[in-house]
Amino acid sequence: MLIVRRGTRQQGQGLHHEAVEAFQAWYVSFSPLLRMAARPWRPPLEVYEDERGLVVRAELAGLREDDINVVVNDSVLQISGVRWPREEGQKRTYHEMGIAYGPFEAEVRIPFPVDLDRVEAIYQQGFLEVTLPRAHASRTVPLRTAHS
């Protein structure tokens, strides 16, 4: 079973937490630069297994390869980076802001041992695809006799 960690709400945070989130959404709606000061956003992910192993696809449109970090630690894949806003040349009044800017991060738990030497990350047409091949489960070790 694959577990994708997401932010969880603790008991007692219900209505107060929603009110704070609504205020933050209103406050940062004035500019992408204000939005960048808020907490990191999480890109949409697809996580599945196929014959190659575990595959994680992240939607990361508008980034350069240098803006994306991919790290595999123990049993966790970490994807992070920054999407910078376009240059603000003139004063704008936003009517809708659906594109997240600023730092982003996502963590995916890996449900099996991975062959770290064969991990691949490809960024193409706004999608990052990370392939995590299974490590070979076991192998037979031949015995030798010690020569005296």
C-alpha positions in Angstrom: 0.0 0.0 0.0 1.3 3.4 -1.0 0.9 6.3 1.4 1.1 9.8 0.1 1.5 12.2 3.1 -0.7 15.2 3.0 -1.3 17.9 5.6 -3.7 16.6 8.2 -6.0 18.7 10.4 -5.8 18.1 14.1 -8.9 18.0 16.3 -10.1 21.4 17.4 -8.8 23.2 14.4 -12.0 23.0 12.3 -13.8 26.4 12.0 -10.9 28.5 13.2 -8.5 26.8 10.7 -11.0 27.4 7.9 -11.4 31.1 8.8 -7.6 31.6 8.9 -7.2 29.9 5.5 -10.0 32.0 4.0 -8.3 35.2 5.3 -4.9 34.1 3.9 -6.4 33.3 0.5 -8.0 36.8 0.4 -4.8 38.5 1.5 -2.5 36.9 -1.0 -5.0 37.3 -3.8 -3.6 40.8 -4.4 -0.3 39.7 -5.8 1.7 36.5 -6.6 4.5 38.0 -4.6 2.4 38.0 -1.5 1.3 34.4 -2.2 5.0 33.4 -2.3 5.3 34.4 1.4 2.6 31.9 2.3 3.4 28.2 3.0 4.7 26.0 0.2 2.1 24.7 -2.3 1.8 21.0 -3.3 1.8 20.2 -7.0 -0.8 17.7 -8.3 0.6 14.2 -8.4 -0.1 10.8 -10.0 1.5 7.9 -8.2 1.2 4.4 -9.6 3.2 1.1 -10.1 3.9 -0.6 -13.4 6.5 -3.0 -14.8 9.2 -0.3 -14.3 8.5 0.1 -10.5 6.9 3.1 -8.8 6.2 6.1 -11.0 5.4 9.5 -9.7 4.2 12.3 -12.1 4.1 15.8 -10.9 2.4 18.7 -12.8 5.0 21.5 -12.7 4.2 23.8 -15.7 6.3 26.9 -16.2 9.5 25.8 -14.4 13.0 25.4 -15.6 14.9 22.2 -14.9 17.1 24.1 -12.4 14.1 25.1 -10.3 13.2 21.5 -9.4 14.9 19.2 -6.8 14.4 15.5 -6.6 15.7 13.6 -3.6 15.3 9.9 -2.5 15.9 9.4 1.2 15.3 6.0 2.8 11.7 5.3 1.8 10.6 8.8 0.8 10.7 10.6 -2.5 10.9 14.4 -2.1 10.1 16.8 -4.9 10.7 20.5 -4.2 11.6 23.8 -5.8 10.3 27.2 -6.6 8.0 28.6 -9.4 8.8 32.3 -9.8 6.0 34.7 -10.9 6.3 36.6 -14.2 7.9 40.0 -14.0 5.4 42.5 -12.7 5.8 45.3 -15.3 2.6 47.2 -14.7 0.0 47.4 -12.0 -2.5 44.6 -12.2 -5.8 43.9 -10.6 -6.3 40.2 -10.5 -9.8 38.8 -11.0 -8.7 35.2 -10.5 -5.5 33.6 -9.3 -5.4 29.9 -9.9 -1.6 29.5 -10.5 0.5 28.8 -7.4 3.8 30.6 -7.2 6.7 30.3 -4.7 8.2 27.3 -3.0 6.5 23.9 -3.5 7.1 20.5 -2.0 5.6 17.0 -2.1 6.7 13.8 -0.4 5.7 10.3 -1.4 6.3 7.2 0.7 8.0 4.4 -1.3 6.4 1.0 -0.4 9.4 -1.1 -1.3 13.3 -1.0 -1.5 14.5 1.0 -4.5 17.5 0.5 -6.8 19.0 4.0 -6.3 21.4 3.6 -9.2 18.5 3.2 -11.7 16.2 6.0 -10.4 15.3 8.4 -13.3 13.7 11.9 -13.3 12.6 13.4 -16.6 11.0 16.9 -17.0 9.1 17.3 -20.2 6.2 19.5 -21.3 5.4 20.7 -17.8 5.4 17.3 -16.2 8.1 15.7 -14.0 8.2 11.9 -14.1 10.3 10.0 -11.5 10.7 6.3 -12.0 11.8 4.3 -8.9 12.7 0.7 -9.9 12.4 -2.0 -7.3 15.7 -3.3 -5.8 16.4 -6.9 -6.5 14.8 -8.8 -3.6 17.6 -11.2 -3.0 20.4 -13.2 -4.7 22.2 -16.4 -4.0 25.7 -15.9 -2.7 28.1 -18.7 -3.7 30.1 -20.3 -0.9 33.8 -20.8 -1.1 36.0 -22.9 1.1 38.8 -21.1 3.0 42.2 -22.3 1.9 44.8 -22.7 4.7 
